[in-house]
Amino acid sequence: MKLLNKTILAFSALLIFNCQDDDDTPIIEDPINTNVNFQYKSTINVGGEAASEISAYDVATNKLFITNSESTEISIYNISDLDAPIQETSIPLSAFGAPNSVSVYNGKLAIAVEALVKQDPGKIMVYDTSDMTLLNQYTVGALPDMVTFSKSGNLIITANEGEPNDDYTIDPMGTISIIDLNDDSVTTLDFSSFNSQEASLETQGFRVFGPNADLAKDVEPEYIAVSDDSQTAWVSLQENNGIAKINLTTKTIEAIYPLGYKDHSLPQNSLDASNEDGVKELKNWPIRGLFQPDAIVYVNIAGVDYVISANEGDAREYEGTPGYVGEDRIKDVVLDPTVFPASEDYQNEANLGRLKMMLSEGDIDNDGDYDEIYSYGARSFTIWNGNGQQVYDSGNSIATETLAATPATFNDDDGRSDDKGAEPESVEVLNIGDQRYILFVGLERTDQIMVYDITNPNAPTFLTILSHNGDEAPEGLLIVPAVDSPNGKDLLIVSNEDSGTVTIYQNEQ
């Protein structure tokens, strides 16, 4: 016993754990290496623009499945050798519609396919990853934009965005479909039961603003995160500035969490609001940014559920007849002269004049001028608890770090400062032995990946920025942990929409 105690004391600082085998012989297990040093490994050139949007990896076959909207197919590569991926026969989908998302679990590939007319019900098509035979297909809501398996593999969940047509005369309900693989049943949930709560939710920062739309029609589910126990899912409602919580056991929508706004007059929330002032500089302004998350990811740290959002922001622009355009530049609207006095020159293009603002929010007294200014997105990532309460927001960290490290590409060489900045698009988390948690945030406009340590969710720390020349617009992030990786190292796989490339980074530790 003394020997065992001495061993524990000697190695405790190295996180080495002790156990005993069947003959009571002390065993010292190797410590978990929690170091993080991601470096570029290789690139797959899938095609042109939109050839690479979302990817999924199959452990059993080492196949990478990539949504390829350029060719209306799922492109497939064997990445057993990361330095020499081998292209395999693709899955053509043009007869059914367009692929939006893919997910893999235990030899099954699920593909979200929007209909040829995107307001019609979409499909989830399930294939065997070994021989690519079609196993089944399921009808879901309009425009399935994201698909994922539950962690148990028993369910497939889809976020069906339900976007209107260009004229905004047909607006299907946004829905969430739950496919139970135990009996092949499909349950599609809509938000009709929340119509009576619309006014209350709006006072908390939720948006319902489409022409002639109630809440059920206006919501547009975007992205899904699923708990480790497969009992709960969270769904981002990007345009509406909210997150919905889904009970996967009862197959019901439990709650909608309005996300409120971010005050850009606070020092920690400064931003560059103009692309015409001749400088790249962060300042404080009397404007409010709605979070409007795109991708979200779930993580449990020390027994607590968290949902992390990439706060991209998104405006509606449908220029048919009658259509709907929901944004304008501040220089072109009427501001309340008491709140925004002319002496401050806010509408000058070098100040706030170039910034794009929401037309649906801010005229609080309905007198035709804007008493408050709301912009699209929060230019940050945010950590929420499982009940939609904010734990941490990265404030101006993304802008601060990219401006310091890569000033030439800051906000796409300042060209997007007046819009949504770097546009945080995607998020993914690497869990290293339940000891260290690393967050990756894809920046669509600067072609970069931000890396943070979120082991303490209340106080994340910035680590580094990843990028590779030639990759443009990271759309999807995928973590392949070392235990599942072809080469035994943690991988970050980045699908770049504009360049049509897939980039692989590996943790050199």
C-alpha positions as CSV (number, residue, x, y, z in Angstrom):
1,M,0.0,0.0,0.0
2,K,2.9,2.4,0.8
3,L,4.4,1.7,-2.6
4,L,1.0,2.5,-4.3
5,N,0.6,5.7,-2.4
6,K,4.1,6.9,-3.3
7,T,3.4,6.1,-7.0
8,I,0.1,8.1,-6.9
9,L,1.9,11.1,-5.3
10,A,4.8,10.9,-7.7
11,F,2.6,11.0,-10.8
12,S,-0.4,13.0,-9.7
13,A,0.9,16.2,-11.3
14,L,1.0,14.3,-14.6
15,L,-2.6,13.1,-14.3
16,I,-1.5,9.4,-14.2
17,F,-4.2,7.1,-12.9
18,N,-3.6,3.8,-11.1
19,C,-5.6,0.6,-11.1
20,Q,-5.1,-3.1,-10.4
21,D,-5.4,-6.2,-12.6
22,D,-6.8,-9.5,-11.7
23,D,-3.7,-10.6,-9.6
24,D,-3.7,-7.3,-7.7
25,T,-0.5,-6.1,-9.5
26,P,-0.5,-2.2,-9.5
27,I,-0.8,-0.8,-13.1
28,I,0.1,2.7,-14.1
29,E,-1.8,3.8,-17.1
30,D,-0.3,6.3,-19.6
31,P,-1.3,9.9,-18.9
32,I,-3.6,11.7,-21.2
33,N,-1.8,14.1,-23.4
34,T,-3.9,17.2,-23.4
35,N,-1.5,19.3,-25.5
36,V,-3.0,21.0,-28.5
37,N,-1.0,21.9,-31.6
38,F,-3.0,21.7,-34.8
39,Q,-1.1,21.9,-38.0
40,Y,-2.0,21.8,-41.6
41,K,-1.9,18.2,-43.0
42,S,-3.5,18.1,-46.5
43,T,-6.2,19.4,-48.9
44,I,-8.8,17.7,-51.0
45,N,-9.8,19.7,-54.1
46,V,-13.4,18.7,-54.5
47,G,-14.4,21.1,-57.2
48,G,-15.5,24.8,-57.6
49,E,-17.7,27.0,-55.6
50,A,-20.3,25.1,-53.5
51,A,-18.5,21.8,-54.1
52,S,-17.7,21.4,-50.4
53,E,-20.1,22.5,-47.7
54,I,-20.6,19.9,-45.0
55,S,-18.6,16.7,-44.4
56,A,-19.2,13.5,-42.4
57,Y,-16.6,10.7,-41.6
58,D,-17.2,7.0,-41.4
59,V,-14.8,5.2,-38.9
60,A,-15.3,1.7,-40.3
61,T,-14.4,2.6,-43.9
62,N,-12.3,5.8,-43.5
63,K,-14.6,7.4,-46.0
64,L,-15.3,11.1,-46.0
65,F,-18.7,12.2,-47.4
66,I,-19.1,15.8,-48.7
67,T,-22.2,17.7,-49.8
68,N,-21.4,18.9,-53.3
69,S,-24.0,21.4,-54.4
70,E,-22.0,22.3,-57.5
71,S,-22.5,18.8,-58.9
72,T,-25.7,18.0,-56.9
73,E,-24.1,14.9,-55.4
74,I,-22.3,13.5,-52.3
75,S,-18.6,13.4,-53.1
76,I,-16.8,10.5,-51.4
77,Y,-13.1,10.2,-50.6
78,N,-11.2,7.5,-48.8
79,I,-8.8,9.2,-46.4
80,S,-7.0,6.1,-45.0
81,D,-3.9,7.9,-46.3
82,L,-4.3,11.6,-45.3
83,D,-1.6,12.6,-47.7
84,A,-3.2,10.9,-50.7
85,P,-7.0,10.7,-50.4
86,I,-8.7,8.5,-53.0
87,Q,-11.8,9.7,-54.7
88,E,-14.6,7.1,-54.9
89,T,-17.8,6.9,-56.9
90,S,-20.2,9.7,-55.8
91,I,-23.9,9.5,-54.9
92,P,-25.9,11.5,-57.6
93,L,-28.9,13.4,-56.2
94,S,-30.1,15.7,-59.0
95,A,-33.2,13.5,-59.5
96,F,-34.3,14.2,-56.0
97,G,-33.1,17.7,-55.3
98,A,-30.1,19.3,-53.7
99,P,-28.0,18.0,-50.8
100,N,-27.6,20.3,-47.8
101,S,-26.1,18.1,-45.0
102,V,-24.7,14.7,-44.1
103,S,-24.2,12.7,-41.0
104,V,-22.8,9.2,-40.3
105,Y,-23.4,6.7,-37.5
106,N,-22.3,3.0,-37.4
107,G,-22.2,2.4,-41.1
108,K,-25.2,4.5,-42.0
109,L,-25.0,7.8,-44.0
110,A,-27.9,10.2,-43.7
111,I,-28.3,12.9,-46.4
112,A,-30.6,15.9,-46.1
113,V,-32.1,16.6,-49.6
114,E,-34.2,19.6,-50.3
115,A,-36.9,19.1,-52.9
116,L,-36.6,20.4,-56.5
117,V,-39.2,23.0,-55.4
118,K,-37.7,23.9,-52.0
119,Q,-41.1,24.7,-50.4
120,D,-42.1,21.1,-50.9
121,P,-41.4,18.4,-48.3
122,G,-37.8,17.2,-48.4
123,K,-36.2,13.8,-47.9
124,I,-33.7,12.1,-45.7
125,M,-31.9,9.4,-47.7
126,V,-30.0,6.7,-45.7
127,Y,-27.2,4.7,-47.4
128,D,-25.0,1.8,-46.3
129,T,-21.4,3.3,-46.1
130,S,-19.7,0.0,-47.1
131,D,-21.4,-0.6,-50.5
132,M,-23.4,2.7,-50.9
133,T,-26.8,0.9,-51.3
134,L,-29.9,2.9,-50.5
135,L,-31.3,1.5,-47.2
136,N,-34.3,3.8,-46.8
137,Q,-35.7,7.3,-47.5
138,Y,-38.0,9.4,-45.3
139,T,-40.2,12.4,-46.0
140,V,-39.6,15.4,-43.7
141,G,-40.4,19.1,-43.7
142,A,-39.6,21.7,-46.3
143,L,-35.9,22.5,-46.9
144,P,-34.1,20.1,-44.5
145,D,-31.0,22.2,-43.9
146,M,-29.2,20.1,-41.3
147,V,-29.3,16.4,-40.4
148,T,-27.7,14.6,-37.5
149,F,-27.9,11.3,-35.7
150,S,-28.6,11.1,-31.9
151,K,-25.6,10.0,-29.9
152,S,-27.3,6.6,-29.4
153,G,-27.8,6.2,-33.2
154,N,-31.5,5.4,-32.7
155,L,-32.8,8.7,-34.1
156,I,-32.1,11.0,-37.0
157,I,-33.0,14.6,-36.4
158,T,-33.4,17.3,-39.1
159,A,-33.8,21.1,-39.0
160,N,-36.3,21.9,-41.8
161,E,-35.8,25.6,-42.6
162,G,-39.0,26.2,-44.5
163,E,-37.9,29.2,-46.4
164,P,-40.4,31.1,-48.6
165,N,-40.3,31.5,-52.3
166,D,-38.7,34.5,-53.9
167,D,-42.1,36.3,-54.1
168,Y,-42.7,35.5,-50.4
169,T,-46.2,34.3,-51.4
170,I,-45.5,30.7,-50.3
171,D,-44.0,30.3,-46.8
172,P,-44.0,26.8,-45.4
173,M,-43.7,26.3,-41.7
174,G,-40.3,25.7,-40.2
175,T,-40.2,22.3,-38.6
176,I,-38.1,19.7,-36.9
177,S,-38.3,16.0,-38.0
178,I,-37.4,13.1,-35.7
179,I,-36.9,9.7,-37.5
180,D,-37.0,6.8,-35.1
181,L,-34.9,4.0,-36.7
182,N,-36.4,1.4,-34.3
183,D,-39.7,1.5,-36.2
184,D,-38.9,3.9,-39.2
185,S,-41.5,6.4,-37.9
186,V,-41.2,10.1,-38.7
187,T,-42.5,12.7,-36.3
188,T,-42.4,16.3,-37.7
189,L,-42.8,19.0,-35.1
190,D,-44.0,22.5,-35.9
191,F,-44.2,25.6,-33.7
192,S,-48.0,26.2,-33.9
193,S,-48.3,25.8,-30.1
194,F,-46.0,28.8,-29.6
195,N,-48.2,31.2,-31.7
196,S,-49.9,32.3,-28.5
197,Q,-46.6,33.2,-27.0
198,E,-45.4,35.4,-29.9
199,A,-45.8,38.8,-28.2
200,S,-44.1,37.6,-25.0
201,L,-41.2,36.1,-26.8
202,E,-40.7,39.2,-28.9
203,T,-40.4,41.4,-25.8
204,Q,-37.4,39.2,-24.9
205,G,-35.6,39.6,-28.3
206,F,-37.2,36.9,-30.4
207,R,-38.2,38.1,-33.9
208,V,-41.3,37.3,-35.9
209,F,-41.3,39.6,-38.9
210,G,-42.1,37.9,-42.2
211,P,-45.0,39.4,-44.2
212,N,-48.3,38.0,-43.0
213,A,-46.5,35.3,-41.0
214,D,-47.3,33.9,-37.6
215,L,-44.6,32.5,-35.4
216,A,-45.0,28.9,-36.8
217,K,-44.4,30.1,-40.4
218,D,-41.7,32.6,-39.5
219,V,-39.3,30.3,-37.7
220,E,-36.5,28.8,-39.8
221,P,-34.7,26.0,-37.9
222,E,-31.0,26.1,-38.9
223,Y,-28.8,23.8,-37.0
224,I,-29.0,21.0,-34.3
225,A,-27.0,20.0,-31.3
226,V,-27.8,16.8,-29.4
227,S,-27.0,15.9,-25.8
228,D,-24.8,13.0,-24.9
229,D,-27.7,11.0,-23.4
230,S,-29.8,11.5,-26.6
231,Q,-32.7,12.8,-24.7
232,T,-32.5,16.5,-25.7
233,A,-31.7,18.5,-28.8
234,W,-31.3,22.2,-29.3
235,V,-32.1,23.9,-32.6
236,S,-30.9,27.3,-33.7
237,L,-33.5,29.6,-35.1
238,Q,-31.2,32.0,-36.8
239,E,-33.3,34.7,-38.4
240,N,-35.5,34.7,-35.4
241,N,-32.7,35.2,-32.9
242,G,-33.6,32.1,-30.7
243,I,-32.8,28.6,-29.8
244,A,-35.5,25.9,-29.4
245,K,-35.2,23.0,-26.9
246,I,-36.5,19.6,-28.1
247,N,-37.4,16.7,-25.8
248,L,-36.3,13.7,-27.9
249,T,-38.0,11.2,-25.6
250,T,-41.5,12.7,-25.9
251,K,-40.8,14.2,-29.3
252,T,-42.0,17.6,-28.4
253,I,-40.7,21.2,-28.5
254,E,-40.3,22.1,-24.9
255,A,-39.2,25.8,-25.1
256,I,-38.1,28.7,-27.3
257,Y,-35.2,30.7,-25.8
258,P,-35.0,34.3,-27.1
259,L,-31.4,35.4,-27.2
260,G,-31.8,39.1,-26.7
261,Y,-29.1,41.5,-28.0
262,K,-25.5,42.5,-27.5
263,D,-24.7,46.1,-26.5
264,H,-22.0,47.5,-28.7
265,S,-21.7,50.6,-26.6
266,L,-19.9,48.5,-24.0
267,P,-16.0,48.5,-24.2
268,Q,-15.8,44.7,-24.5
269,N,-18.2,44.8,-27.4
270,S,-16.5,47.3,-29.7
271,L,-16.5,46.8,-33.4
272,D,-15.4,48.2,-36.7
273,A,-18.7,49.5,-38.2
274,S,-17.5,51.1,-41.4
275,N,-15.6,50.1,-44.5
276,E,-15.3,53.7,-45.7
277,D,-13.4,55.4,-42.8
278,G,-9.9,54.5,-44.0
279,V,-8.9,52.7,-40.9
280,K,-9.3,49.3,-39.3
281,E,-10.2,50.2,-35.8
282,L,-12.6,49.0,-33.1
283,K,-14.9,51.6,-31.6
284,N,-18.0,51.6,-29.4
285,W,-21.3,52.7,-30.9
286,P,-24.9,53.0,-29.7
287,I,-26.1,49.9,-31.6
288,R,-27.4,46.5,-30.6
289,G,-26.4,43.3,-32.3
290,L,-28.8,40.3,-32.4
291,F,-27.0,37.0,-31.9
292,Q,-28.7,35.1,-34.7
293,P,-26.6,31.9,-34.4
294,D,-25.9,29.7,-37.4
295,A,-24.1,26.5,-36.3
296,I,-24.4,25.3,-32.7
297,V,-22.6,22.5,-30.8
298,Y,-23.3,20.7,-27.6
299,V,-20.7,19.9,-24.9
300,N,-21.0,18.6,-21.3
301,I,-18.2,20.0,-19.1
302,A,-18.1,18.8,-15.5
303,G,-21.6,17.5,-15.6
304,V,-23.1,20.7,-17.0
305,D,-24.8,21.0,-20.4
306,Y,-23.7,23.8,-22.7
307,V,-24.7,24.9,-26.2
308,I,-22.2,27.0,-28.1
309,S,-23.3,29.2,-30.9
310,A,-21.5,30.9,-33.9
311,N,-23.3,34.2,-34.1
312,E,-23.2,34.9,-37.8
313,G,-26.4,36.9,-38.3
314,D,-28.6,36.7,-41.4
315,A,-30.9,39.1,-43.2
316,R,-33.9,38.1,-45.3
317,E,-33.8,39.3,-48.9
318,Y,-36.5,38.1,-51.3
319,E,-36.7,40.4,-54.3
320,G,-39.6,38.9,-56.1
321,T,-43.1,40.4,-56.2
322,P,-44.0,41.5,-53.5
323,G,-40.9,40.0,-51.9
324,Y,-39.2,41.2,-48.7
325,V,-36.0,43.0,-48.0
326,G,-35.2,43.4,-44.3
327,E,-32.1,45.6,-44.2
328,D,-30.8,49.0,-45.2
329,R,-27.8,51.2,-44.4
330,I,-28.1,53.5,-41.5
331,K,-27.4,56.5,-43.8
332,D,-30.6,55.8,-45.7
333,V,-33.1,55.6,-42.8
334,V,-34.6,58.2,-40.5
335,L,-33.2,58.2,-37.0
336,D,-34.9,59.7,-34.0
337,P,-33.1,63.1,-33.6
338,T,-33.4,63.0,-29.8
339,V,-31.7,59.6,-29.4
340,F,-29.3,60.2,-32.3
341,P,-28.6,63.9,-32.5
342,A,-27.3,65.4,-35.7
343,S,-24.3,66.8,-33.9
344,E,-22.9,63.2,-33.5
345,D,-23.0,62.7,-37.3
346,Y,-23.9,59.0,-36.9
347,Q,-25.1,58.7,-40.5
348,N,-21.8,59.8,-42.0
349,E,-20.3,56.8,-43.9
350,A,-17.1,57.1,-41.9
351,N,-19.2,56.5,-38.7
352,L,-22.3,54.4,-38.8
353,G,-23.7,55.3,-42.2
354,R,-22.5,52.3,-44.0
355,L,-23.6,49.7,-41.4
356,K,-26.5,47.5,-42.4
357,M,-29.3,47.6,-39.9
358,M,-32.6,45.8,-39.4
359,L,-35.7,47.5,-40.7
360,S,-38.1,45.3,-38.6
361,E,-36.7,46.4,-35.2
362,G,-36.1,49.7,-33.4
363,D,-39.1,51.9,-34.1
364,I,-40.4,51.4,-30.6
365,D,-43.0,54.2,-30.7
366,N,-44.2,53.5,-34.2
367,D,-43.7,57.1,-35.4
368,G,-41.7,56.3,-38.5
369,D,-38.1,56.9,-37.2
370,Y,-35.7,54.5,-35.5
371,D,-35.2,54.9,-31.7
372,E,-32.8,52.0,-31.5
373,I,-30.4,50.5,-34.1
374,Y,-30.2,46.7,-34.4
375,S,-27.5,45.1,-36.5
376,Y,-27.1,41.5,-37.8
377,G,-25.1,39.0,-35.8
378,A,-23.0,39.5,-32.7
379,R,-19.5,38.9,-34.4
380,S,-18.7,36.4,-31.6
381,F,-19.3,33.0,-30.2
382,T,-21.5,32.5,-27.2
383,I,-21.7,29.8,-24.5
384,W,-25.3,29.2,-23.3
385,N,-26.5,26.8,-20.6
386,G,-29.0,24.1,-21.5
387,N,-31.9,26.5,-20.7
388,G,-30.8,29.3,-22.9
389,Q,-29.0,31.5,-20.3
390,Q,-25.8,33.2,-21.4
391,V,-22.7,31.9,-19.7
392,Y,-20.1,33.7,-21.8
393,D,-19.8,35.8,-24.9
394,S,-16.5,36.3,-26.7
395,G,-17.3,40.1,-27.1
396,N,-14.8,41.6,-29.5
397,S,-12.2,38.8,-29.2
398,I,-12.6,37.6,-32.8
399,A,-12.1,41.1,-34.1
400,T,-9.3,41.9,-31.7
401,E,-7.3,38.7,-32.4
402,T,-7.7,38.7,-36.2
403,L,-6.8,42.4,-36.4
404,A,-3.7,41.9,-34.3
405,A,-2.5,38.7,-36.1
406,T,-3.7,39.2,-39.7
407,P,-4.6,42.9,-40.3
408,A,-4.6,42.4,-44.1
409,T,-7.5,40.0,-43.9
410,F,-9.4,41.7,-41.0
411,N,-13.1,41.6,-41.9
412,D,-12.2,40.5,-45.4
413,D,-9.7,43.4,-45.8
414,D,-12.3,45.7,-44.1
415,G,-14.8,45.1,-46.8
416,R,-17.3,43.4,-44.4
417,S,-16.9,45.8,-41.5
418,D,-20.2,47.4,-42.5
419,D,-22.0,44.1,-42.7
420,K,-21.4,41.2,-40.2
421,G,-17.7,41.4,-39.8
422,A,-15.8,38.1,-40.0
423,E,-19.1,36.2,-39.8
424,P,-18.6,33.3,-37.4
425,E,-20.3,30.5,-39.3
426,S,-19.4,27.2,-37.7
427,V,-18.4,25.7,-34.3
428,E,-17.0,22.4,-33.2
429,V,-15.5,21.0,-29.9
430,L,-12.6,18.6,-29.3
431,N,-13.0,16.8,-25.9
432,I,-9.6,15.5,-24.8
433,G,-10.2,12.8,-22.2
434,D,-12.8,14.9,-20.3
435,Q,-9.9,17.0,-19.2
436,R,-9.5,19.7,-21.8
437,Y,-12.1,21.2,-24.2
438,I,-11.0,23.0,-27.4
439,L,-13.4,25.1,-29.4
440,F,-13.0,25.8,-33.1
441,V,-14.8,28.7,-34.7
442,G,-15.0,29.0,-38.5
443,L,-14.9,32.5,-39.9
444,E,-16.6,32.6,-43.3
445,R,-15.4,36.0,-44.5
446,T,-11.8,35.8,-43.4
447,D,-11.1,32.2,-44.3
448,Q,-9.8,31.4,-40.8
449,I,-10.5,29.1,-37.8
450,M,-10.3,30.5,-34.3
451,V,-9.1,28.2,-31.6
452,Y,-10.1,28.7,-27.9
453,D,-9.7,26.7,-24.7
454,I,-13.1,26.5,-23.1
455,T,-12.2,24.0,-20.3
456,N,-13.5,26.8,-18.0
457,P,-16.7,27.8,-19.9
458,N,-16.9,31.0,-17.8
459,A,-13.5,32.2,-19.0
460,P,-12.3,30.8,-22.3
461,T,-8.9,31.6,-23.5
462,F,-7.8,32.3,-27.1
463,L,-5.1,30.0,-28.4
464,T,-4.4,30.5,-32.1
465,I,-5.8,31.1,-35.6
466,L,-5.6,28.4,-38.3
467,S,-5.7,29.1,-42.0
468,H,-4.4,27.7,-45.3
469,N,-3.8,29.6,-48.5
470,G,-6.4,28.8,-51.1
471,D,-9.2,27.9,-48.7
472,E,-12.1,30.2,-48.8
473,A,-15.3,30.4,-46.7
474,P,-15.2,27.6,-44.1
475,E,-18.7,26.3,-44.0
476,G,-18.5,23.1,-42.0
477,L,-16.2,21.9,-39.2
478,L,-15.8,18.3,-38.3
479,I,-13.7,16.8,-35.4
480,V,-12.4,13.2,-35.8
481,P,-10.9,12.3,-32.4
482,A,-7.7,10.3,-32.3
483,V,-9.4,7.1,-31.4
484,D,-11.4,7.2,-34.7
485,S,-8.8,8.8,-36.9
486,P,-7.0,7.0,-39.7
487,N,-3.6,8.0,-38.3
488,G,-4.3,8.0,-34.6
489,K,-4.2,11.8,-34.3
490,D,-7.0,14.2,-33.6
491,L,-8.2,15.8,-36.8
492,L,-10.0,18.9,-37.7
493,I,-11.7,18.7,-41.1
494,V,-12.8,21.9,-42.7
495,S,-15.2,22.1,-45.6
496,N,-14.6,25.4,-47.5
497,E,-17.6,26.4,-49.6
498,D,-16.2,29.1,-51.9
499,S,-13.0,27.3,-52.8
500,G,-14.6,23.9,-53.0
501,T,-11.8,22.4,-50.9
502,V,-11.6,20.2,-47.8
503,T,-8.7,20.9,-45.5
504,I,-7.4,18.6,-42.9
505,Y,-5.5,19.7,-39.8
506,Q,-4.0,17.3,-37.3
507,N,-3.0,17.7,-33.7
508,E,0.8,17.2,-33.5
509,Q,0.7,17.5,-29.7
